[in-house]
Amino acid sequence: MNFRLSDGTKHKSMAVFVDLRKAFDTVHHSLLIKKLMTEYHIEPWFINIFNKLYRNRTFKISNTSEVHPFPNGICQGSALSSLLFSL
């Protein structure tokens, strides 16, 4: 998009939009655990907490009895979710 300023000079503008709504759902737990251990040297007690929170997760759609596995992803809205996603 071209536009002119009040002094008559021409300028161009550009915008880049990135949709990260589904990005939290794509985090692989095993890769994140490996990275936390090898690159960031996170203590084993935290890795155990992480495993308890994120391993063998399931979800259920209301009004059905089916339980579905939730193998990837980080809980959105938790205190650690943004940090873990960034790592």
Beta strands, then each sheet from edge to edge (+ up, - down):
strand 1: 2-4
strand 2: 10-12
strand 3: 58-60
strand 4: 67-69
sheet 1: 1+ 2-
sheet 2: 3+ 4-
end
